[in-house]
């Protein structure tokens, strides 16, 4: 199946779900499908979670300022 055929099938399924169950249910089906697709990629080894964590929570870009203590005199 080509990417175009897959997109057409997904679009058709989305519209059928939308008509049958409503827009919210159709979007929920897409979100569920995306979650399971991502889980399959992780299980297959196509996504390295350590790399994703490093990109999202790593030290890039943000500069942390030292915290200052308030109160506590001499």
Buried (B, 14 or more C-beta within 10 A) or exposed (E): EEEEEEEEEEEEBBEEBBEEEEEEEBEEBBEEEEEEEEEEEEEEEEEEEEEEEEEEEEEEEEEEEEEEEEEEEE
